[in-house]
Amino acid sequence: MNAVKDRRYAVCNRLLFIILLALCCLLPVFLPAPAEARVYIDITSPGFRQIPIAIYKLSGAPAGGEISGIIKNDLQFSGVFSYVDRDAYIETPLPVFDPQNWSPLGVEIVVKGSVTVDGDELSATIYLYDVVEGKKLFQKEYRAVRKNLRPLAHTISNDVYKAVTGEDGVFRSRIAFIGEKGGKENIYIADWDGKRLKNTGVGGDLILAPHWSRNGKRLIYSAARGRQWLIFLLDFKEKKERLLVRSEGTNIAGDFLPDGSGFLFSSSKAGTPDIYLFDLRTLKQKRLTRWRGIEVSPSVSHDGKEVAFVSDHGGSPQVYIMNINGSDIRRVTFSGNYNTSPVWSPRGDRIAYSGRIYGKNQIFIVNPDGADPLQLTERGNNEEPSFAPNGRYITFTSDRDGRKGVYIMRADGEAQKRITAKDMRAFGPRWSPEKIF
């Protein structure tokens, strides 16, 4: 059955050239002490080196150990920190700090703290120290219900990350994707590391990658129901699904506009697929492309001014850019004869896409002007990239382990790992905004 479905998707991809709750993230309530953010490092520098960090096992077992383990995993994956094993620590885990205890070990950042549990309530006190500056960076108090232990830990990771880098972390973000279990496809949502997996209950005979609104309160997606490709909106606050586009031909959802007032989609209702803008306020549609050929997979830049998309105007599927009104079309990719699924980085400085090389699909990134293309993946088929909200990580689909799954990696291609279970066929991941409803 899976092989049949994969062939059906392959046919759809060839025709359209796309590899195209708890519904709400239950965020912990925490009480941060005011702290001045300071950028200690430039993680964009070519000469950047990872910062050695000591992370104590938080007192208060077993919750303390669980929380400190999550913090360790978050910060290690970030690529910013290198973890120094606890066997080397000589200082007490109590909230005392002497830089001379750490300098010989090369440690530059120290995390300490404690956790208390009162019934269903968790509270954590976290201390962050800078060895180089010889001072405490912050002391913060966090509270959450027991079931929100993981979001609480991710919040601590975000605060540590920002205190050291000056940038927002992504550890409280989530990833939406299509998962198949028991022959049924549904939209699932998980934490960025694949944990706290939730089935939204939304599905179809076939369903393609969902797209987040910038405020994280809605998803749009395409599903085949009743032998039609339709576009739906899922509103997390209202907890209901709404049909948006029903027309002849194939209708495939693209990105929301940054202000949420509309979204882009491709439709073959006028013949070959073209790109349209759907206004959610007026429910009117505007056609943006009119080339003879196929135009699909629209991705909106973070500032809402430009659209990356796929067209076979030059004879094979390639990535192009145009203004949001459909003007000033220019080509981005020139290497390879099959490049699809473009997505903008949040900073607008790079575009990730799937390109075919040696008979396999791989993830690439490229400058918007077409310069400096870089291949990030090598094993198996790798498709459907999506950037994290800070642009430093990418989620994607891969079949390298024999069955399609959702993976994540750093934006330089390092630290690739699967985050969905191997007993689930999963694909079409989309990384949420930093803060979601």
PyMOL commands that set and color helices and strands:
alter all, ss='L'
color gray80, all
select helices_A, chain A and resi 2-16+63-77+86-88+99-101+103-105+146-165
alter helices_A, ss='H'
color red, helices_A
select strands_A, chain A and resi 30-31+51-55+81-83+109-118+121-130+135-145+174-181+184-191+198-204+206-207+211-212+218-225+228-235+240-245+251-256+262-267+274-279+285-287+295-300+306-311+318-323+330-331+339-344+351-357+360-366+374-375+382-387+393-398+405-410+417-418+425-431
alter strands_A, ss='S'
color yellow, strands_A
deselect
rebuild
show_as cartoon
